[in-house]
Amino acid sequence: MKELVELMAKTLVADPEAVSVEETIEEDVTIYELKVAESDLGRVIGREGKIAKAMRLIIRSAAARLEKKATVRIID
């Protein structure tokens, strides 16, 4: 799933080399912390957060198929 978050982010940003994803677990939820270049934050978040919401929905859905819980946290 970490690779999925990374792939989605790299296709959105202008500087794919600056994309990094860290996986942490808090309680029973896996959190994928996404870091991108400061100039690419707007591309990853989108207008009114629509792109970020869509990414979270995809990850939640994929995790639910595996009977797990997961989300994406964008680090600025």
N, C-alpha and C positions, 0 to 999 in steps of 0.2 A: 504494500500500500504506500510505503514511503516513496517508492519509485514512481507511482502514479501521481503523487503530489508534485514531485520534482518535474516530471514530464509536463504536467499541465502548466506549471509556473514557467518553465523554460520556453514553452511555445508562446507565452504572453509577453515576455520581457524583451527589451532591446539588448540587455547584457546577460545572456544565459550563463556565463561563467561565474557570475556573482550569486547565483541561486544556490542555497543550501537548505537542507531539511534535517531537522533533529527530531528524533522520536523519544518521547517521554511518556511515562504512565503515571496518572494521578487517579487514585482509587481504582476504579475499574474501567477508566476511559483512556484510550491511547490518544495522545495529543501530538500532532505533527506541527512543529514550529518552523514556519517558513520565513527565511530571510532572503531579501532581494536587495539590489542596489537602491539607494534612496531615490534616485530618479525614476525607478520602475515601480515604486509603491502604488502610484495611481493606476497603472496598468493592471496590477494584481487585484486591487480593491475594486476598481470600476466605479461607475457613476452610482451613487447612493448605495455602494457596497454590493451591487448585483453580482459581480464576478466572484467576489469572496464568498457570498452566500451560495452561489452555484457550486463552487469548489467544495464547500462544506457539505452540501447536499449529496454530491457524488461520493465523497469519502464516507459519510454516514451510511449511505445506501450500500456501498461495497462492504463496509464493516458489518452491517446488519445481516447480509447474506452469510457471513462467517460467524454469526451469532456473537458479535463483539460490538463495542462502542468506540467510536473514533471521531475526532474533529480536527480542524486546521486552525492554528493560531498564527496570525501574521505579525512578525516582530518588526518594529520600525526602529 
